[in-house]
Amino acid sequence: MEKTPPVAELNRKFGIPGFAEVVTGNGGLPRVHISSAVANGDIYLHGAHVTAWSPPGADEVLFVSSASKWEEGKAIRGGVPICFPWFGDKADDPTAPAHGFLRTTTWSLDSITVQASVVTVTMSIGSDEATQRWWPADFRATYRATFGTELKLELQVRNAGGAAIRFEEALHAYFNVGNVRQARVKGLDAVHFLDKTDHYREKVQRGDVEITSETDRVYLDTQTPVELSDHAMDRRIEVTKRNSLTTVIWNPWSVKANAMSDLGPNEWTRMLCLETSNVLDYAVDLGGGGIHRMGAVVSVA
């Protein structure tokens, strides 16, 4: 990977006074801080990782752990990690990084633009010797995060080689909730899902999703929006997605959370992951030179 330019140099090149600036973030990692009339937010070059977003008058929408690691090579716990080119553990290599290598690698900052106070940050990353150690494909990934009254996220993957490639992907969004026990997820009634806490057994959702124990589910063949109803914070968060055929819902619950060194005490009660994704049998097949885009739009009321 190319060496990242100093923060001051990045800010001189890309910063837009009154809207976005490149600053030193947690752990000394560079981040883009957005502050406009329509949104506040943050995105790190480390993992192209969005860690904050809120429209005017709203509480922070994304959850980030107080115990998160802010180090090169480590994943940030919370926000919106990008999982690619596999989801979870790599099937043929247990030593490979969980959820792929994009979330723990520094991306290049390509541009920051403003239109009607809405700020779009574009970052990219390509294959090199470091990525091909884990995955031999030639690729170029571009990520656009748009901070406005809605948070718009788009991951574009280009197959830069001649041979077809197959990959999984997820925008692993952690949402901030008042009490996960009181949260409800609407929009998945009658959808089939694989229950990872029950040996991947296939089940059918009946009514709203309620979180009453460790939850790790992959909802299959679904493109519909989902709504997170957060009674404790008296708000609704809606996620609309594009070119995504699976939705993952995850909360570790108490026992697993207590074993996680990068999650603070009882913080599992204040987070719920709703993940726009293409995983398992819904992985993406992309021919040589092809381009695939997957997106999510988050709104709050």
N, C-alpha and C positions, 0 to 999 in steps of 0.2 A: 504494500500500500504506500502511496505517496505521503510524504510528511505534511501534516496539516499546517497551513500558515498561522502565524500568531493572531490572537484574537483582535488586536488593534488593527492589523492589516486587513483582516476579514471585514471588520466594521467599516473601515474606510472604503472598501470596495463595494460592499453590499448594503450597509446600513442606510436606512431612510429616516432622517430625523422626524420625531413625532409619531412614528409608526412602528419601526422595528430597528433593533440594534443587536449586534453580536457582542456578547459579554462573556465573562468567565462565570461558569456555573458551578454546581456542586462538584467537589473533587477536582477542581481546576479544569473541568471539561467545557469546551466552548458550546454555547447555546445561543439561539436566536430568541430574543424576548420581544413579544408583540404587545403593544399597548396603543389601542386606537379607540375611536368613539364607539365601535361596534363589537370589540372583543379584546380580551387579554389572553395571552398564552405563551407557551414556551415549547421549543423543539431543539433537542440536542443534536449535534453532528454525530455523536456516539449513538450508532444504531438508527439514525434519522428518527429519533424517539420523541414523540410528542408527550410532554409531561404535564401540561396544564392547558386548559381552555375554559373560559367562561364569558358569556355575553353580558351586557350591562344589567346590573341588578340581580344577577344569579350567583348562587354559591358555586364554588369550584365543582366542575362536572366530573373530572377525572381523579381517581385515587392514586396516590403515590405513597409507598411505605416510608415511615420515619426511619426504618432500619435498612433502607435500600443501599446497595453497594454502588458507589460512584467511581468506578475504576475501569480503565481500559481492559478489555477482555472479559468483563463481568456484565451481566444483564441488569438493567435498571428494573426494580420491582415496582410495577405500576405503570400508569400512563397508557401508551399504546405501543407495545413492542411489535416489531415486524418479524413474523416467523417465516422462514424460507431457507432452503428449498425442501425441508421436511418439517413435520409437525410432531412434537414430542421427541422421543428418542429415535435415532436413526436405526432402522431395522437391521442393517447389516454391519453396524459398527457401534457398539455400546460406548466407545471412548469419544465419539463425536459429540460436539456441543448440542445440548438439548435445544430443540426448535430451530436448528440451523445456525448459521454464522452471521447473518445480517444484523441481528440485534446487538451483537457485541463488537461490531466493526465500525470504524470511523468512516463516514460518508463524505463526499465532496459537496460543498455548498455551491450550487449553480446560479441561483438567482433569488432575489426577493423583489416582489412587485406589489403595488398598491393600486386598487381601483375602488373608488367610493368608500374609502376607509377599510376595505377588506384586504387583508394581507395574505399573499400566497408565497410560501417558501418551497423552493424546489431543490432537491438533493439527488445525487446519483452515486452509483457504485458499479464496478465491473469486475469480471473474473480476473484472477491473477494466480500466481503460484500458491498464495496462502489459501484462497478459496478452493483451488483445484486439488489441494491436499485432501479435502473432504468430499468434493464433488467435481468431476472432471469437465463439466459443461462450460462452454463459452457463453456468457450472458452479459447483459447490461440492465440494471434495475434503476428506475427513476421513480422518485416519490414526491408527490405534491400534497402539501398540507395547507389548506385555506382556512384562515381564521376570520370568521365573521359572526353574524347572528346564528349561523350554523357552522359546524366544524366539518369540512369536506376533506376526505382522504382518498388518494388514488395511488395505487402501486402498479407501475407498468414494468413488465419484464419483456425484454427482447432477446430472442435466441440469436446470438451473434455467431453461431457455428452453422455447419451444414447438416448435421445430424439432428434428428428429433430429440427433444428432452422431455422429461416428465418431472413435475415438482408439486409439492404441497405449499400452501401459503395461508397466512392468517394475519389479520389486524387484531391483535390480542388485547382488546380494550378493557381496562379496569375502570369501572364506574364507581363513583363516590356515593354511598347510600348511608342513610341515618342508622338503619338497623336491618341487616340482610334478612332477618327472620320475618320482617314485615314487608319485604319487597315481593313484588309479583311481576312475572314476565308474561305479557300478552302477545298473541299472534302466532302461537305454535300449536294450537289445539288440533288434534287428530294427526299431527306430524309424527312419523316414525323417527326414533332416535336410538343410538347405541349408548348404553350405560357403561361407561368405563369403570365404574365402581362395582359393577356386577359382571365382570368378565366379558365386557362388550356385548352383553345380551341385548337383542333388539326389542324395543318396547314402543308403545304408542302413547303420546301425550294426551291427557284428558283434562281439558280446561286450562287455567293459567298454570305456569310453572311457579311452584313455591319451594323455598330453600329451607329444608328441615334437617339436613345432614350433609355430609360431604357430597358435593355435586360435581360431576364431570361427564357431560353429555354432548354427543355430536348429533345434532338434528339434521336429517338427511333430505336432500332434494327439495330444499325450500329457498325461495327467493323473496318471500314476503317480508315487509318491515316487522320489527319487534318493538314492543314498548315496555320499558321498565317503569313500573309504577312504584314510587318510593313514598310510602305513607308517612314515614318518620320525618322526611324532609318536605313533604307536601309538594312533590313535583313529579313530572313525567319526563322520561328521556326516551326519545324515539331514535332507532337506528334503521335507516333505509340503505339497502345495499345494491350493488350492481355487479353482474358477472360473478356472483358467489352462490354456490349451491349447497353449502353447509353452514350451519350456525352452531357455535360451541358455547355452552354455558358452564361456568366453573366457579366454584368456591371451595376452598380446602377444608373448611370447618375447623373445629378446635384442635383435634389431635394432630392432624397433618400440619396445621399452621404453627403449632408450638414447636415442631421440629424444623421449621424454616428459619434460618439465621437472618434472613433479610426481610422478615415481616415482624413488626412490632407487636407487643402484647395486646391480644384481643382485637387487632386491626382487621382480622378476618370478618368481624361483624360489620365492618364499614365499607366493604368492597363486594362487587359482583362483576364477573367478566362476561361480556357478551361479544363474541368474536365472529367477525365477518371472515369467511374462510372457504377454501376448497381443499378438503383433506380426505384421507383414506381412499375409498374407491372413486371419489370425486376430484382426485388430483388432476392437474392440468397437463395435457399433452400438447406440445408446441413444436411445430415443424421448423426446419432451418430457416432463419431470417424472419420468423413470425413474431408478432407482438401480441401480448395478452395484457389486459387491464382489468383490475378489480378495484372497486371503490366502496366507500361507506360515507353516509351523511348522517351526522348526529345533530339532533335538535333537542331543546329543553323547554318545558312549559311549566 
